[in-house]
């Protein structure tokens, strides 16, 4: 498994470097701007925008529900739920999968058409 993680890390680094080089060819940036873009690209890569199959897991709608199953809050993704609850996206997934509370909240995956504001 560590071998696969290392391959993914190398792939991420190469993808980010290619993106920076591509942008530099079209627009002139300061080193500070390039450093900022590089951090942003690494973040995007880490949440799955480099590959559609990875992105899909981050697009799952998450609902906070009460004990009766009534929807209390809708999060557009596991990433959004993690951000607002102050936990990692993997904590959200584990809580839903193992059916335990996360930060005292009951969370479920839901249909993206439900509870739209």
C-alpha positions in Angstrom: 0.0 0.0 0.0 2.9 2.4 0.8 4.2 1.8 -2.7 0.9 2.9 -4.2 0.8 6.0 -2.0 4.4 6.9 -3.2 3.3 6.4 -6.8 0.3 8.7 -6.2 2.6 11.3 -4.5 5.0 11.3 -7.5 2.0 11.6 -9.9 0.6 14.5 -7.8 4.0 16.3 -7.9 4.3 15.8 -11.6 0.8 17.0 -12.3 1.2 20.1 -10.2 4.6 20.9 -11.8 3.0 20.5 -15.3 0.2 22.9 -14.3 2.6 25.5 -13.0 4.7 25.3 -16.1 1.7 25.6 -18.4 0.4 28.7 -16.5 3.9 30.3 -16.5 4.0 30.0 -20.3 0.9 32.2 -20.6 1.1 34.7 -17.7 3.9 36.2 -15.8 3.8 35.5 -12.1 6.0 36.5 -9.1 7.6 33.7 -7.1 5.1 34.4 -4.3 2.2 33.9 -6.6 3.6 30.7 -8.0 4.1 29.3 -4.5 0.5 30.2 -3.7 -0.7 28.6 -6.9 1.4 25.5 -6.2 -0.2 25.1 -2.7 -3.7 25.5 -4.2 -3.0 22.9 -7.0 -1.7 20.4 -4.4 -4.9 20.9 -2.4 -7.1 20.4 -5.5 -5.2 17.3 -6.4 -5.5 15.9 -2.9 -9.3 16.3 -2.9 -9.6 14.5 -6.2 -9.9 17.0 -9.1 -7.1 15.2 -11.0 -9.3 12.1 -11.8 -13.1 11.9 -12.1 -13.4 8.6 -10.2 -11.8 10.2 -7.2 -13.8 13.3 -7.5 -17.0 11.4 -7.3 -16.4 10.3 -3.7 -16.1 13.9 -2.7 -19.3 14.9 -4.4 -21.5 12.7 -2.2 -24.2 14.8 -0.6 -24.1 14.5 3.2 -27.1 15.1 5.4 -27.1 15.7 9.2 -30.3 14.1 10.5 -32.0 13.8 13.9 -32.9 10.5 15.6 -36.2 10.4 13.6 -34.4 10.8 10.3 -35.5 14.4 9.7 -32.9 16.4 7.7 -31.4 19.1 9.8 -28.6 20.2 7.4 -27.4 19.5 3.9 -23.7 19.5 2.9 -22.9 19.4 -0.8 -20.0 17.1 -0.3 -17.9 15.2 2.3 -15.3 17.9 2.0 -17.9 20.6 2.8 -19.2 18.6 5.8 -15.7 18.0 7.1 -14.9 21.7 6.8 -18.0 22.9 8.7 -17.7 20.2 11.4 -13.9 20.6 11.8 -13.0 17.0 11.0 -11.4 15.2 8.1 -13.4 13.9 5.2 -12.3 10.4 6.1 -13.9 10.9 9.5 -17.2 11.7 7.8 -17.0 8.6 5.6 -16.1 6.3 8.6 -18.9 7.8 10.7 -21.5 7.2 7.9 -20.2 3.7 7.0 -19.9 2.5 10.6 -23.1 4.4 11.7 -21.7 6.3 14.6 -21.9 10.0 15.4 -19.3 12.5 14.2 -19.0 15.5 16.5 -22.3 14.5 18.1 -24.1 14.6 14.7 -25.8 11.8 12.9 -24.7 11.9 9.2 -25.9 10.0 6.2 -25.2 10.1 2.5 -28.2 11.3 0.5 -29.6 12.0 -2.9 -28.4 15.3 -4.2 -32.0 16.3 -5.1 -33.2 16.1 -1.5 -33.5 19.1 0.7 -32.2 21.7 -1.8 -32.4 25.2 -0.3 
